[in-house]
Amino acid sequence: MDGKRYPSDLTDAEWQRIEPLIPPASPGGRPRTIDVRGVVNAIRYLLQTRCSWRAIPGDLPDPSSVRYYYDRWRVDGTWGRVEQVLREEVPG
């Protein structure tokens, strides 16, 4: 990753803490090609700015893909676990 583009983007330390929480791609399906860190950054951008799904900046993953993962992760509890970890202080 080249660096933060938006204040809501994950730091490398935050990503290291939450990456293990992200479910792997479904077995037997197409290989995952989307940048999952970009999806998380897009969700955080959306939630922090309160913009509409269509207003997610074009340099972030496609809004329909972001919505798919957000809905899926909310239902299966992944997003709640991610938020919980991100609320904890990063050891300094």
N, C-alpha and C positions, 0 to 999 in steps of 0.2 A: 504494500500500500504506500502510495506516495506521501501521505500525510493527511491531516484532517482538512476537509473542505468546508465543513459546517461545524458550528459549535456542538451540535448533537452527535457528531461522529464518535465512534468508540476509539479510545486510546488503545495502543497495543496491549497494555496491561489489562484493561477491561476485556478485550477480546480473548486473551489467554484464559481469563477466569470463566467466561461464558461459553466458549467454543465447545467444551465437553458436554454442555447441556443441550446442544442442538442435535435433534435426532438425525441419524444418517439417512441417506436416500433409501427409498423403499426397495427391498430386494426384488429382482426380477423385472423391474421397470427400466425406463430409460435412465442412463447415468445423469446425475445432477450436473448441470452446466452453469447454473446461476451462482453468482458470488454471494454466498450466504452472509458474509460480513456486510456486504452492501445492502442486503435485505434488512438486516438488523439496523443499519444506519438509516435506511429509508423509513423504517417504522418509528425509530426515535425522532427523526426529523418531523414526521407527520404528527406524532403525539405532542412534541414540544412546540411546534408552530401552529398546530390546530388547523392546518391547511386541508383542503379536500384531497381525496386520493388522486384526482387528475392533476393537482397542482404540485405533486412530487417532482422535484427538479429532474430534468432529462438525463443528467449524469449519474443518477441513481438507477437501480434496476426498475424495470417496467412496473407501473402501478398495479396492473392486474396480477402479476407474479407476487408482488409485495403483499397484496391483499390476500391472495391464496395462502401464503405462509403465515401471515398474521392471524387469519381466521383459524387455520389448522392448529397453530401453536397456542392460541387462546383456549381452544376446546380441549387439547390434550395436556394443558398445564405448563407447557414449555415456557410460554411468555411470562407467566407468573414467577417461575423459578429464575428466569433471566432478570426480571425486574428486582427480585429479592437480592440476588447477588450484586447487581449494580448499585443498589442502595447501600450496601456494606462498604466500609472504607477500604481503599486499597492500601495495604501496608506500605509505609514510606520508608 
